[in-house]
Amino acid sequence: KYGYVTKAGGLQGYLVSKRDVEKYNIKSLDDFKRDEVKEAFDKNKDGKADLTACPPGWGCEQVIAHHMEVYDLDDHINPVKAAYEAGMAATMAAYKSGEPIFFYTWAPNWTIFKLKPGTDVMWINVPEIMPKESQMAGKDRMEVSGVEGAVSDPVKLGFVVSDIQIVANQKFMDANPAATKFFEVFTVPLGDINEQNTKMNEGEKGEKDIARHVDEWIAKNQSTWDGWLEEARNAAK
């Protein structure tokens, strides 16, 4: 692995509309046990807060089910397991209508480009870190500092946070010090990746589209890009 394209960029967790975080003083999943919070987020009037969750079979569905059990939330939160894109479309429409929203997502992703953490929504905590067996190896990365738009710092996300790094063939890297240096210094802000994901989600996903996105990003960051190339060339001397 080389460098950090985006350190702690592989986020997962729960987000709530910022205006309702502030209105109801929501800090963690535990707050959804409060009657006034459940009522505000209960769309189908079953007495539970509705969470836009993951479709059956996704890995995140299993983690969410684990959270419902270990935090004693089954009687308080209803994970809605519709097709994710359709569920998020409904969630965004609800937000635009002024309704409270509560959803799971991951990053990089188009969802948190359209609903920006810190402006539109906030990452919230799980009550405490209680990993599934499959998460134990990454337990120390389930609480992370410096997350933009989180209700606390650090924030307990309840999902393992990953760094986005470059993986390359060792023989190639040994023979190409310029590439090694470039991969070490190359970074992309998470917001820029989310923006590009949004373009793909909206239909710009062909090979020519992706090449244009790259060219546009380089043009916007030309001096930084040129600096990386200079460092790479110097490493090859």
Stockholm file with secondary structure:
# STOCKHOLM 1.0

chainA/1-237         KYGYVTKAGGLQGYLVSKRDVEKYNIKSLDDFKRDEVKEAFDKNKDGKADLTACPPGWGCEQVIAHHMEVYDLDDHINPVKAAYEAGMAATMAAYKSGEPIFFYTWAPNWTIFKLKPGTDVMWINVPEIMPKESQMAGKDRMEVSGVEGAVSDPVKLGFVVSDIQIVANQKFMDANPAATKFFEVFTVPLGDINEQNTKMNEGEKGEKDIARHVDEWIAKNQSTWDGWLEEARNAAK
#=GR chainA/1-237 SS CEEEEEEEEECEEEEEEHHHHHHHTCCBGGGGGSHHHHHHHCSSSSSSEEEECCCTTCHHHHHHHHHHHHTTCTTTEEEECSCHHHHHHHHHHHHHTTCCCEEEEESSCTHHHHSCBTTTEEECBCSSCCCCGGGGGGGGGSEESCCTTBSSSSEECSSCCEEEEECCCHHHHHHCHHHHHHHHHCCCCHHHHHHHHHHHHTTCCSHHHHHHHHHHHHHHTHHHHHHHHHHHHHHTC
#=GC SS_cons         CEEEEEEEEECEEEEEEHHHHHHHTCCBGGGGGSHHHHHHHCSSSSSSEEEECCCTTCHHHHHHHHHHHHTTCTTTEEEECSCHHHHHHHHHHHHHTTCCCEEEEESSCTHHHHSCBTTTEEECBCSSCCCCGGGGGGGGGSEESCCTTBSSSSEECSSCCEEEEECCCHHHHHHCHHHHHHHHHCCCCHHHHHHHHHHHHTTCCSHHHHHHHHHHHHHHTHHHHHHHHHHHHHHTC
//
